[in-house]
């Protein structure tokens, strides 16, 4: 399937995911309306006065992966709609809490939920969205999915929730540590990002009636694509064009973000100590060229690009195992390529 | 069944609930051990250094209600163990977050999770426990419960999670409001406390293979018992003997806690304004006798006691509908009575 077919598929199905999500996050009794209003605000459906208004929302990558996996193994995407909605709601619950935990004040160019309504109400709104994500996936039964299959999807979903909290734990624990190894970092992004992408493809495949092996391979595809995407993002955070990434040049370095190229350089035998001394304390914008030199000396970009390539190859191998010769013509292939910003 | 039989039942089953909970909150990879350690600390199984140590934990009322309901409708409590564990884990997740939201620094005579590890890690540990509660209830399948019944239990469980967040929303929203009506207060405790107790008996009955009507009646029993218990607690918070309640005399008044007797008096036609003026601003311990006089003038105690009595009668009627003539001899009856501190 080509990019055109991918666009057409998404144009048809993403609005239905949005409707499914809205059916779950419905207006309730007036007394608790603001509780749901905060969730709708976060999802891009309401303004700060909690009145209906549409804002740019996330890319809905998880629902896309779920629906595409279902379709590619020969299933009817309708049956995967409740799961697609649940995956996006789960992702958004975790964003509401992550924003509190990381102290982030802006998301998608709008103040975060906690910034507008305070931490206590924001924690609770996140919890409500967490519960609604579980309600959403249980609607699979209403779509005619067998009880046993619904429970199987729920099992993957629940394990992934837990894994997300492990990833967030690791991410936070890194902040108080002097040094974090490359492997520890990879475990963190596997848990925090890749696991949910893998769950999205796995659940989609399951609902499309794939074999157990097919589910496993598409899960591996989702996870490896997620890792590739995240590491690519780390590369762009340092060497990306600010005009395209929308992030200020050197932003990741100035924030001492523990991204792969930075950690690789900090752990480097020759320049590690020098890099650490430079980033310590009063590191400022004028020292950016010096930091870039050390990154280059360490070969951080080549290392990260090799890691992206390795994960990309892993994801393609899994896709081949799942779909055979159809792999390279599939919408999942097109989506993975477009996420990596490659022009094929 | 007598109190002796109740004690014997609980002596046999509560340790098995504890084992089931421990099987769910197991030690994971070393890198994320502290994430699970915080949960074990909160559950009373570990100290601040996250080493195994036993502390007084909660009363495990929800698991008790679940197992007793299962047994009283003729089921095998073994089959309800995963649900009993899940209900207690859910309750404890909500306590970890409530403590953050309410700024409470002590629970069960120990520092709260956020007080020891900070708000970000505590939010995330609560989220992990939330996910584990969902993992726990899905173990029903491993205990031989049919997929369809497991999903039915999950449906009640999920709806109750959402209701808990609504109750917590109401509770928090009351704090910023001048006046809260008695009915609004009752809706709050229904959502925040009674709903989960009702879910406990409902799920227990369901797993004991009760009829749909039996499930409904035992849910009503659990909810009404929960309301009676909560309002009784409000009464003790003002007129209870500090030596027995463990709370300082006048504590609820000095904290301006929005409890039923206080709200009833604030809303009272004759003394409401005077009571409000008294509690406003610089209310202190020496004014307690004056506050008590106003509460008495309003008839707040009689009103609250009548509310307890009404809920108690409602719970007994539901129990009769569910169990017929066995109601008064049942362990559920004995438990409800003992929760109200009545000597039968």
Boltz contact constraints between the chains, C-beta under 6 A:
constraints:
  - contact:
      token1: [A, 32]
      token2: [B, 166]
      max_distance: 6.0
  - contact:
      token1: [A, 32]
      token2: [B, 169]
      max_distance: 6.0
  - contact:
      token1: [A, 35]
      token2: [B, 169]
      max_distance: 6.0
  - contact:
      token1: [A, 97]
      token2: [B, 123]
      max_distance: 6.0
  - contact:
      token1: [A, 101]
      token2: [B, 120]
      max_distance: 6.0
  - contact:
      token1: [A, 101]
      token2: [B, 123]
      max_distance: 6.0
  - contact:
      token1: [A, 120]
      token2: [B, 101]
      max_distance: 6.0
  - contact:
      token1: [A, 120]
      token2: [B, 172]
      max_distance: 6.0
  - contact:
      token1: [A, 123]
      token2: [B, 97]
      max_distance: 6.0
  - contact:
      token1: [A, 123]
      token2: [B, 101]
      max_distance: 6.0
  - contact:
      token1: [A, 123]
      token2: [B, 123]
      max_distance: 6.0
  - contact:
      token1: [A, 124]
      token2: [B, 165]
      max_distance: 6.0
  - contact:
      token1: [A, 124]
      token2: [B, 168]
      max_distance: 6.0
  - contact:
      token1: [A, 124]
      token2: [B, 169]
      max_distance: 6.0
  - contact:
      token1: [A, 127]
      token2: [B, 165]
      max_distance: 6.0
  - contact:
      token1: [A, 128]
      token2: [B, 165]
      max_distance: 6.0
  - contact:
      token1: [A, 130]
      token2: [B, 130]
      max_distance: 6.0
  - contact:
      token1: [A, 131]
      token2: [B, 161]
      max_distance: 6.0
  - contact:
      token1: [A, 131]
      token2: [B, 162]
      max_distance: 6.0
  - contact:
      token1: [A, 134]
      token2: [B, 158]
      max_distance: 6.0
  - contact:
      token1: [A, 135]
      token2: [B, 158]
      max_distance: 6.0
  - contact:
      token1: [A, 147]
      token2: [B, 147]
      max_distance: 6.0
  - contact:
      token1: [A, 147]
      token2: [B, 148]
      max_distance: 6.0
  - contact:
      token1: [A, 147]
      token2: [B, 151]
      max_distance: 6.0
  - contact:
      token1: [A, 148]
      token2: [B, 147]
      max_distance: 6.0
  - contact:
      token1: [A, 151]
      token2: [B, 147]
      max_distance: 6.0
  - contact:
      token1: [A, 158]
      token2: [B, 134]
      max_distance: 6.0
  - contact:
      token1: [A, 158]
      token2: [B, 135]
      max_distance: 6.0
  - contact:
      token1: [A, 161]
      token2: [B, 131]
      max_distance: 6.0
  - contact:
      token1: [A, 162]
      token2: [B, 131]
      max_distance: 6.0
  - contact:
      token1: [A, 165]
      token2: [B, 124]
      max_distance: 6.0
  - contact:
      token1: [A, 165]
      token2: [B, 127]
      max_distance: 6.0
  - contact:
      token1: [A, 165]
      token2: [B, 128]
      max_distance: 6.0
  - contact:
      token1: [A, 166]
      token2: [B, 32]
      max_distance: 6.0
  - contact:
      token1: [A, 168]
      token2: [B, 124]
      max_distance: 6.0
  - contact:
      token1: [A, 169]
      token2: [B, 32]
      max_distance: 6.0
  - contact:
      token1: [A, 169]
      token2: [B, 35]
      max_distance: 6.0
  - contact:
      token1: [A, 169]
      token2: [B, 124]
      max_distance: 6.0
  - contact:
      token1: [A, 172]
      token2: [B, 120]
      max_distance: 6.0
